[in-house]
Amino acid sequence: MELIRYLSDAYFTEEQLLAVSGIDPDELAALQQRAMMPQASYRLRIDVQCDSFFGAHQEHKQLVYYAKGYASWIGLLQSLGGEGDAFRVFAERYRARLTQLKAAGLCTDDPKLNAELDQHLIEEWRHFLEGTYGVCTKTGLPEDIASKELATTIIREIIGKPVEQALSTRDRVCLTLAVDLLDTASGQFAPHEKERSSRHLLIDEVRTTYQL
């Protein structure tokens, strides 16, 4: 199946994540219960029915998949004391990435990434822990999350302008930079998700529409 191939190539199963990270299932569960470690991004239930000379056979199994970047996050958590420390590191890395991108000329006046950033980071942390960003970013880590959020905000601002208003040279340059940034930070998405994904809507379609 195309979905299984995609997940196997792009993600770690729980067993793979544990092996790479050097922890056991109980330790992973404890980190998740303490709100320090994201949940799995994909859960796959497999129902197998087999017929052979020996008769019918059925198996039922659930596989869970984690963003590969979570292995490095687990390594970091082992030196932290609890949820407060984990959130602090997440927020610091997120802010640092925004600062880096601003210095490169990518910025927005949107309040959520400026005056209201503290509150926004709390929401981003919640989505991070739910495993959402393991689906829609390449690594699931704070840097890619910040890049994706800034890029999508800039893109929506520019393409949201009236259709009859031609893009200025500055807007076209900013749009190109933002789309390229989103391309580097965004996940590929599972086959059944692509048509509705931000990659399709804000990268593929925008590049086609604006001839970037």
C-alpha positions, 0 to 999 in steps of 0.5 A: 500500500502506498500509505504504508510505504510513505509512513515506513520511509518518512517516520519511525515506528514506535519500536524504531523510535525506542531503539534509536532513542535508547529508552523503553515503552514505559519511559516513552509513556511516562514522558508523554504523560508528563506532557513533555513528549509528543504523541504519535502522529499517525496510528494505523490499524491493520486487519489481516485475513488469510486463507490457505490450505490450513484454513482461515486466519486473522490478525489485528495489529496497531502501528504508530508512527513518530516524526524522526526528529522526535528522537533528538527531542527525547535525547534533550528531554533526558536532561530536563526536569519536567514540562516547564523546562520542556516548554521553555526549550521549545519556546526558546528554539521557536523564538530563535528561529523567528529571529533568524528568519526576520534577520533574513527579511522574512517577517510579518505584522501579524500579532500572533507572531509579535505582541501575542507570541507568548499566548501563541506559543502555548497553543503551538506547544499543545499542537506539538504535544498532540503530534500534529506537527509530526504530520505537517512539518519535516522534523516535527521540531520547533524550528520547522514549526516556527518556519511553517507558521511564519511562511504560511502567515506571509503567504496568506497575507500576500495572496489574500490581497484583492485579485485585481491588485497586481503584486508589487516586486517586493510582494513577489520576492517575499512570496517566493521566499515564503513559499521556498521556506514552507517547502523546506519545512513542510512534510510531504503528507500521506497520499490521501492527505495531499489534496487538502494539505498546506503543501498543495494549497500554499506551495504547489498551487501558489507557485502555479498561480503566481508563476514562481 
